Amino acid sequence: MPTGDEWPAAGVGGTPPVERALDDHRAALQAHFPIPPARAGRKRTAGQAGGALAVALLAGLWWADPAWRSETHATRVGQREVVRLADGSELTLDTATRLTVAWHLRTRRVGLEQGRAQFSVSPSAWRPFEVAAGSARVRVVGTRFDVWRKPGITEVSVYEGRVAVWRDGGADDARILLQAGQRAGVPADAGGGAGQGGPSVGGFDTERGAAWQKGELVFQNTPLREAAAEIQRYRGQAIRIHGQHVAALQVSGVFASDNTEQLLDLLPGILPVAVERKADGSVDILAR
């Protein structure tokens, strides 16, 4: 597998990879960057004309930044997965996450379709690493951060280094630079397109924020409604809470995300609730 900073090896017949890339995009590049006709009275050799065309095509290829390879990774409900990319970057996918990595000539791009992922990016000054998630856009050279695409908002949390964050379609001067320990929320509209307003910025506990990568659910005086929603992300069947009083009960503790059934069994021992399991695997939580 090629690294992120090199082209694949020459193919059958020894065709250089740059030549293959030129062949793939030659027609489109000639349309965008036409070579002017030679002036009357001046003759060009075939080598000169070919050289000029190659330079123009290479410049156009660099400008167009075409993708030459892509890969898709996904996790099931309750599954986490660590993926090491060809350039040495490491991706940690949370439960029910799907993303596509596209290798371009001068950029590395990830499209986060759903869920949450952490990115530990291998430095490459000439090939930035970009993430698109809903209306959120992120660009880095080398750092560690995660992106969580939630309904209505995308959160970007930085653990090491710095990242630039902006809203798709927003003004360039609306870009913000996040430092380690900062989190930005980028809103999306009801249709999932460009959000309204720029990102909001705040701090967060990096240790607690990274707990999901270790398979931990951390609750600290967390309302049961919020805790149940987080537990729900790691199991396929529904969790229903009956009564506002029950939903407002607070939960504290560290639990294993890969054993949500045990967590549900523990609830009656730490809260005044009863847990009723149904035949379809769903759960009702009621006052006891």
PLY file of the C-alpha trace (Angstrom):
ply
format ascii 1.0
element vertex 288
property float x
property float y
property float z
element edge 287
property int vertex1
property int vertex2
end_header
0.00 0.00 0.00
1.49 3.38 -0.94
2.23 6.00 1.65
0.31 9.27 1.63
3.31 11.20 0.37
4.13 9.13 -2.69
2.44 8.05 -5.89
1.70 4.38 -6.53
4.40 2.46 -8.38
4.41 2.38 -12.16
1.84 0.01 -13.58
1.92 -2.58 -16.32
4.35 -1.63 -19.05
6.22 0.73 -16.72
3.97 3.76 -17.38
5.04 6.48 -14.92
2.28 7.35 -12.43
2.32 11.05 -13.36
1.78 10.11 -16.99
-1.15 7.90 -15.98
-2.64 10.78 -14.01
-2.19 13.11 -16.99
-3.92 10.59 -19.25
-6.85 10.32 -16.82
-7.39 14.09 -16.70
-5.92 15.27 -20.02
-9.18 16.21 -21.74
-10.57 18.14 -18.77
-7.31 19.98 -18.18
-6.96 20.94 -21.84
-10.48 22.40 -21.66
-9.56 24.49 -18.58
-6.03 25.37 -19.71
-5.95 25.54 -23.53
-2.57 25.96 -25.18
-2.57 29.09 -27.39
-1.76 28.51 -31.07
1.76 29.29 -32.23
2.23 32.71 -33.80
2.69 32.92 -37.54
6.28 32.87 -38.63
7.46 30.95 -35.55
7.99 27.23 -35.71
8.00 24.92 -32.75
9.53 21.55 -32.65
7.39 18.64 -31.52
9.47 18.43 -28.36
8.87 22.09 -27.49
5.13 21.82 -28.06
4.93 18.61 -26.07
6.95 20.13 -23.24
4.69 23.18 -23.07
1.62 20.97 -23.02
3.07 18.78 -20.26
3.89 21.83 -18.12
0.38 23.24 -18.59
-1.22 19.89 -17.82
0.89 19.39 -14.72
0.01 22.89 -13.50
-3.65 22.20 -14.15
-3.44 18.83 -12.46
-1.95 20.44 -9.35
-4.64 23.13 -9.38
-7.50 20.66 -9.88
-6.20 18.41 -7.04
-7.81 15.20 -8.37
-8.38 12.14 -6.20
-6.44 9.04 -7.22
-7.62 6.64 -4.52
-10.37 6.40 -1.91
-11.32 4.00 0.86
-14.42 3.65 3.04
-14.50 2.53 6.67
-17.55 1.84 8.85
-18.45 0.41 12.25
-21.60 -1.31 13.45
-23.65 -0.26 16.49
-21.56 -1.04 19.57
-18.32 -1.48 17.59
-15.16 0.63 17.70
-12.31 0.28 15.24
-8.79 1.68 14.81
-7.69 2.22 11.19
-4.11 3.03 10.20
-3.85 4.91 6.92
-1.06 4.52 4.37
0.55 7.82 5.42
0.81 6.72 9.07
-2.24 8.66 10.28
-4.50 6.77 12.67
-8.30 6.95 12.78
-10.42 5.68 15.67
-14.04 5.13 14.66
-16.74 5.19 17.35
-19.96 3.20 17.26
-22.15 3.45 14.12
-19.64 5.59 12.23
-19.05 5.78 8.48
-16.41 7.80 6.65
-14.55 7.92 3.35
-10.86 8.79 2.94
-9.86 10.27 -0.43
-6.22 10.67 -1.42
-5.76 13.74 -3.62
-2.63 15.04 -5.30
-2.06 17.79 -2.73
-4.61 17.09 0.03
-5.88 14.23 2.18
-9.66 14.45 2.58
-12.11 12.66 4.85
-15.89 12.81 4.53
-17.57 11.89 7.84
-21.04 10.71 6.87
-22.21 9.79 10.38
-20.92 9.13 13.87
-17.67 10.15 15.55
-14.00 9.59 14.80
-10.70 10.71 16.23
-7.86 11.61 13.88
-4.19 11.35 14.83
-2.70 12.95 11.74
0.76 12.22 10.38
2.47 15.55 9.52
2.76 16.48 5.85
3.27 20.20 5.27
2.60 19.98 1.52
-0.44 17.72 1.85
-2.90 19.08 4.48
-5.49 16.80 6.07
-9.11 17.96 5.67
-12.36 16.69 7.20
-15.88 17.50 6.00
-18.77 16.63 8.33
-22.12 18.18 7.52
-21.54 21.94 7.41
-18.26 21.71 9.35
-14.87 21.94 7.66
-11.56 21.17 9.38
-7.99 21.51 8.10
-4.74 20.47 9.80
-1.15 19.60 8.94
-0.45 17.24 11.86
-2.34 16.96 15.16
-4.87 14.90 17.14
-8.54 15.79 17.20
-11.97 14.24 16.87
-15.09 15.13 14.92
-18.57 14.12 16.06
-21.43 14.58 13.62
-24.58 14.98 15.74
-28.13 15.85 14.64
-28.11 19.61 14.04
-24.47 20.22 14.96
-20.94 18.93 14.39
-18.43 19.09 17.24
-14.68 19.39 16.68
-12.48 18.70 19.75
-8.70 19.23 19.73
-6.36 17.16 21.93
-2.98 18.12 20.47
-1.78 20.82 18.11
-4.07 23.27 16.32
-6.80 22.95 13.70
-8.67 25.44 11.53
-12.47 25.12 11.63
-15.10 26.86 9.53
-18.63 26.49 8.22
-19.06 25.41 4.62
-20.06 28.44 2.57
-18.98 30.87 5.29
-16.65 33.83 4.86
-12.90 33.22 5.04
-12.57 35.62 7.98
-15.05 33.47 9.92
-12.48 30.67 10.23
-11.31 29.97 13.76
-8.12 28.36 15.01
-8.67 25.83 17.80
-5.95 25.02 20.33
-5.58 21.84 22.40
-8.38 21.69 24.98
-10.83 23.67 22.84
-14.02 22.46 21.19
-16.06 24.09 18.42
-19.68 23.45 17.52
-20.64 24.06 13.89
-24.42 24.24 13.37
-26.27 22.71 10.43
-29.66 23.71 9.10
-32.70 21.41 9.14
-31.85 20.14 5.67
-28.33 19.11 6.63
-26.71 21.79 4.47
-24.79 24.90 5.40
-25.40 25.95 8.97
-26.65 29.28 10.21
-23.97 31.34 11.95
-20.34 30.57 12.65
-18.83 28.01 15.02
-19.16 28.44 18.78
-16.03 27.78 20.85
-15.50 26.53 24.40
-13.17 24.43 26.51
-13.51 20.76 27.47
-11.88 18.10 29.65
-9.54 16.24 27.29
-9.29 13.17 29.54
-13.05 12.80 29.72
-13.43 13.71 26.06
-11.09 10.90 25.02
-12.74 8.26 27.25
-14.80 6.82 24.39
-11.60 5.73 22.62
-10.84 3.48 25.60
-14.34 2.02 25.53
-15.55 4.05 28.51
-18.79 5.89 29.17
-18.11 8.61 31.75
-21.04 10.21 33.57
-20.68 12.94 36.19
-23.99 14.10 37.64
-25.43 13.40 34.20
-29.25 13.43 33.85
-30.54 9.94 33.12
-32.12 11.14 29.86
-28.66 12.14 28.59
-26.98 9.01 29.92
-29.63 6.82 28.28
-29.13 8.61 24.96
-25.39 7.88 25.15
-25.99 4.24 26.12
-28.45 3.99 23.22
-25.66 4.78 20.76
-23.95 1.51 21.71
-26.94 -0.84 21.52
-29.40 -1.58 18.75
-32.62 -1.73 20.78
-34.53 1.25 22.16
-34.30 2.61 25.71
-37.46 4.35 26.96
-37.62 6.47 30.12
-41.03 6.94 31.75
-41.62 10.17 33.66
-39.84 13.52 33.85
-38.74 12.82 37.42
-36.99 9.64 36.32
-35.39 11.38 33.33
-33.94 14.05 35.64
-32.23 11.58 38.01
-28.45 12.00 37.93
-25.92 9.28 37.13
-22.21 9.25 37.99
-19.60 6.63 37.23
-17.38 5.07 34.57
-18.87 2.18 32.60
-17.81 -0.07 29.71
-19.39 0.93 26.41
-19.08 -2.63 25.11
-21.26 -4.00 27.93
-24.33 -1.79 27.98
-26.52 -4.65 29.23
-24.53 -4.85 32.45
-24.80 -1.08 32.83
-28.59 -1.27 32.52
-28.66 -4.08 35.09
-26.71 -1.86 37.50
-29.13 1.07 37.31
-31.62 -0.20 39.94
-28.71 -0.50 42.38
-27.65 3.14 42.02
-30.97 4.87 41.27
-34.57 4.43 42.50
-35.67 2.89 39.19
-36.82 -0.42 37.74
-35.55 -1.75 34.41
-37.99 -3.83 32.40
-36.73 -5.75 29.38
-39.07 -6.52 26.50
-39.08 -9.47 24.11
-37.77 -7.32 21.25
-34.71 -6.32 23.28
-35.95 -2.82 24.09
-35.86 -1.52 27.67
-38.26 0.53 29.81
-36.90 2.50 32.78
-39.56 3.41 35.34
-39.77 4.87 38.85
-39.52 2.23 41.55
0 1
1 2
2 3
3 4
4 5
5 6
6 7
7 8
8 9
9 10
10 11
11 12
12 13
13 14
14 15
15 16
16 17
17 18
18 19
19 20
20 21
21 22
22 23
23 24
24 25
25 26
26 27
27 28
28 29
29 30
30 31
31 32
32 33
33 34
34 35
35 36
36 37
37 38
38 39
39 40
40 41
41 42
42 43
43 44
44 45
45 46
46 47
47 48
48 49
49 50
50 51
51 52
52 53
53 54
54 55
55 56
56 57
57 58
58 59
59 60
60 61
61 62
62 63
63 64
64 65
65 66
66 67
67 68
68 69
69 70
70 71
71 72
72 73
73 74
74 75
75 76
76 77
77 78
78 79
79 80
80 81
81 82
82 83
83 84
84 85
85 86
86 87
87 88
88 89
89 90
90 91
91 92
92 93
93 94
94 95
95 96
96 97
97 98
98 99
99 100
100 101
101 102
102 103
103 104
104 105
105 106
106 107
107 108
108 109
109 110
110 111
111 112
112 113
113 114
114 115
115 116
116 117
117 118
118 119
119 120
120 121
121 122
122 123
123 124
124 125
125 126
126 127
127 128
128 129
129 130
130 131
131 132
132 133
133 134
134 135
135 136
136 137
137 138
138 139
139 140
140 141
141 142
142 143
143 144
144 145
145 146
146 147
147 148
148 149
149 150
150 151
151 152
152 153
153 154
154 155
155 156
156 157
157 158
158 159
159 160
160 161
161 162
162 163
163 164
164 165
165 166
166 167
167 168
168 169
169 170
170 171
171 172
172 173
173 174
174 175
175 176
176 177
177 178
178 179
179 180
180 181
181 182
182 183
183 184
184 185
185 186
186 187
187 188
188 189
189 190
190 191
191 192
192 193
193 194
194 195
195 196
196 197
197 198
198 199
199 200
200 201
201 202
202 203
203 204
204 205
205 206
206 207
207 208
208 209
209 210
210 211
211 212
212 213
213 214
214 215
215 216
216 217
217 218
218 219
219 220
220 221
221 222
222 223
223 224
224 225
225 226
226 227
227 228
228 229
229 230
230 231
231 232
232 233
233 234
234 235
235 236
236 237
237 238
238 239
239 240
240 241
241 242
242 243
243 244
244 245
245 246
246 247
247 248
248 249
249 250
250 251
251 252
252 253
253 254
254 255
255 256
256 257
257 258
258 259
259 260
260 261
261 262
262 263
263 264
264 265
265 266
266 267
267 268
268 269
269 270
270 271
271 272
272 273
273 274
274 275
275 276
276 277
277 278
278 279
279 280
280 281
281 282
282 283
283 284
284 285
285 286
286 287
